Structure formats: structure tokens, C-alpha cells
Amino acid sequence: MTDKILQSIEDTKGMYYRLILLVGNQEEFKPLAETLTKEMDVTAVNVNLELSRQLLHKTSRQRKLGLAKAMQEIIGESEPVLLKHIDILFDVDLGQDPLRLLESLSRNKTVVALWNGHIDDGKLVYAEPGHPEYRSYNTKDLIVIDLSTETH
């Protein structure tokens, strides 16, 4: 599994968006994140924790307007960067399109994000239909590794 991810990192070099989405659930993420941080020699960024710290004392409007900049600061200069616990990006009060935000972050560096969701009929899904944070994206033009179909 890690070989496939590391190969995907290599494959993104020279691409417009250098985003790799690892799609699965929290049980799959923890051991994978630990392995990747060792093999990639980077620290995994807990987006929920770091973004909450940065946005805690801001107004709702400041949070919406400052989210992208805060994310840039959080990921810093690391290359590649591994983002885990990204659920806060889906918060409807932040008014963001999580995939577009991740893509913009991956414009100048390789971003590997652990996406807590699933692939359904060629669609990248977060949450369930009817849930306020529900999102569904076409996987065309995305680098997606579905952890539920991969052997570990």
C-alpha cells in the first residue's frame, strides 16, 4: 500500500494539482498515517486540531475569509505534507468547498489527504445524502486511492 502511495507522490510531480486522496475510514487511517510519516519523513498535520486553534478567537466571517490562509500557514513548507482529520473543512459554517481548498493547497506542493468517506459509482463521497456536510465529487481527474479495495 505505501509503495502505491509513494509512487503516486512521484507521479504528481509536474501536475497542476498535486493532490492525492486516500479514501477510507478512521480505523484504516491511524496505522497508515504512522507508516507514511516514517516513510515520507514528514509530520502528519491534524487539520481539525490546528485549524481549530487558529480560528478559535475569530468571528464567523473572519473564519470563512481566513480559512485558506490559515491552512497555508498550517501546512508550512513541508513537502510532501500529510493531512489527517480533515473533517473541519466540511463544516457548513465555514462555507468552503473542501476539495477545491485541498486542490488549491496542492498547487505548489504535494498534498496527501486522508479522506474519511468512500467511493460510490465513480464518486468521491463524504457523509451521507441528507447530512448537512454531505459532499459528492466526480473522481475523474483526481488521484484517489480507495483503501477499502486495497490490500494492506
PLY file of the C-alpha trace (Angstrom):
ply
format ascii 1.0
element vertex 152
property float x
property float y
property float z
element edge 151
property int vertex1
property int vertex2
end_header
0.00 0.00 0.00
2.67 2.52 0.97
4.56 1.74 -2.23
1.48 2.69 -4.26
1.12 5.94 -2.31
4.80 6.79 -2.66
4.57 6.06 -6.39
1.53 8.35 -6.62
3.57 11.10 -4.96
6.20 10.68 -7.65
3.52 10.65 -10.36
2.14 14.03 -9.24
5.38 15.88 -9.98
4.73 18.29 -12.80
0.94 18.06 -12.46
-1.20 21.18 -11.97
-2.75 19.84 -8.76
-0.54 17.57 -6.72
-3.28 16.16 -4.53
-3.58 12.52 -3.50
-6.70 11.46 -1.65
-6.56 8.32 0.48
-10.19 7.35 0.94
-11.29 5.18 3.82
-12.23 5.28 7.49
-10.52 6.20 10.74
-9.57 2.59 11.56
-7.57 2.40 8.32
-6.02 5.83 8.73
-4.16 5.53 12.02
-1.70 2.76 11.11
-1.36 4.13 7.59
-0.58 7.65 8.83
2.08 6.28 11.17
3.70 4.27 8.37
3.60 7.15 5.91
5.08 9.67 8.31
8.05 7.35 8.79
8.49 6.58 5.10
7.81 10.12 3.89
9.81 11.65 6.76
7.16 14.29 7.46
4.81 15.05 10.29
1.15 14.36 9.73
-0.91 17.51 10.27
-4.07 17.10 12.33
-6.18 19.67 10.46
-9.08 19.62 12.96
-6.76 20.45 15.85
-4.54 23.02 14.13
-7.33 24.84 12.32
-9.46 24.96 15.48
-6.56 26.60 17.31
-6.14 29.20 14.58
-9.82 30.01 14.17
-10.97 29.80 17.80
-10.92 33.52 18.58
-12.18 34.73 15.21
-15.67 35.76 14.18
-17.68 33.61 11.80
-16.87 35.98 8.93
-13.15 36.02 9.76
-13.14 32.22 9.82
-14.67 31.98 6.36
-12.37 34.60 4.87
-9.21 33.45 6.61
-9.52 29.69 6.23
-7.36 29.29 3.12
-4.59 31.47 4.58
-4.74 29.60 7.89
-4.41 26.30 6.03
-1.38 27.62 4.13
0.24 28.53 7.46
-0.61 25.16 8.98
0.93 23.11 6.19
4.00 25.33 6.12
6.93 24.36 3.95
6.69 20.58 4.33
6.91 18.67 1.06
5.01 16.43 0.77
2.50 17.14 3.52
0.15 14.57 5.01
-3.22 15.92 6.19
-5.29 13.84 8.59
-8.54 14.59 10.44
-9.77 17.00 7.76
-13.44 16.86 8.84
-13.49 20.51 9.96
-13.14 21.55 6.31
-16.65 20.20 5.70
-18.25 22.34 8.43
-21.08 24.21 6.71
-20.46 27.28 8.88
-17.06 27.70 7.21
-18.72 27.89 3.80
-15.89 26.11 1.97
-15.64 23.59 -0.81
-13.21 21.14 0.85
-11.97 19.54 -2.37
-11.29 22.89 -4.04
-9.45 24.07 -0.92
-7.28 20.94 -0.91
-6.61 21.38 -4.62
-5.52 24.98 -4.12
-3.17 23.88 -1.33
-1.70 21.26 -3.67
-0.91 23.77 -6.40
2.67 24.31 -5.20
3.34 21.17 -3.17
2.26 17.57 -2.94
-0.61 17.12 -0.50
-1.71 13.69 0.68
-5.06 13.89 2.47
-6.85 11.19 4.44
-10.48 11.50 3.25
-12.95 9.93 5.69
-15.51 8.66 3.19
-15.95 6.23 0.32
-16.10 5.83 -3.43
-19.55 5.14 -4.82
-20.11 4.62 -8.54
-17.15 6.80 -9.55
-17.98 9.48 -6.98
-15.88 10.56 -4.03
-18.33 10.83 -1.12
-18.17 12.46 2.30
-21.07 11.88 4.73
-24.45 10.53 3.68
-27.06 12.18 1.45
-29.27 14.43 3.55
-26.50 15.21 6.04
-25.60 18.94 6.06
-21.92 18.17 5.36
-22.64 15.72 2.54
-20.36 16.13 -0.49
-20.02 14.13 -3.68
-17.38 14.70 -6.36
-16.57 13.02 -9.64
-13.27 11.15 -9.30
-12.27 11.96 -12.88
-9.02 13.95 -12.85
-8.38 13.13 -9.18
-5.72 10.84 -7.78
-7.74 8.67 -5.41
-6.63 5.54 -3.61
-9.58 3.65 -2.16
-8.23 1.98 0.97
-11.23 -0.33 1.24
-10.26 -2.07 -2.02
-6.51 -2.17 -1.35
-4.79 -4.99 0.47
-2.58 -3.90 3.33
0 1
1 2
2 3
3 4
4 5
5 6
6 7
7 8
8 9
9 10
10 11
11 12
12 13
13 14
14 15
15 16
16 17
17 18
18 19
19 20
20 21
21 22
22 23
23 24
24 25
25 26
26 27
27 28
28 29
29 30
30 31
31 32
32 33
33 34
34 35
35 36
36 37
37 38
38 39
39 40
40 41
41 42
42 43
43 44
44 45
45 46
46 47
47 48
48 49
49 50
50 51
51 52
52 53
53 54
54 55
55 56
56 57
57 58
58 59
59 60
60 61
61 62
62 63
63 64
64 65
65 66
66 67
67 68
68 69
69 70
70 71
71 72
72 73
73 74
74 75
75 76
76 77
77 78
78 79
79 80
80 81
81 82
82 83
83 84
84 85
85 86
86 87
87 88
88 89
89 90
90 91
91 92
92 93
93 94
94 95
95 96
96 97
97 98
98 99
99 100
100 101
101 102
102 103
103 104
104 105
105 106
106 107
107 108
108 109
109 110
110 111
111 112
112 113
113 114
114 115
115 116
116 117
117 118
118 119
119 120
120 121
121 122
122 123
123 124
124 125
125 126
126 127
127 128
128 129
129 130
130 131
131 132
132 133
133 134
134 135
135 136
136 137
137 138
138 139
139 140
140 141
141 142
142 143
143 144
144 145
145 146
146 147
147 148
148 149
149 150
150 151
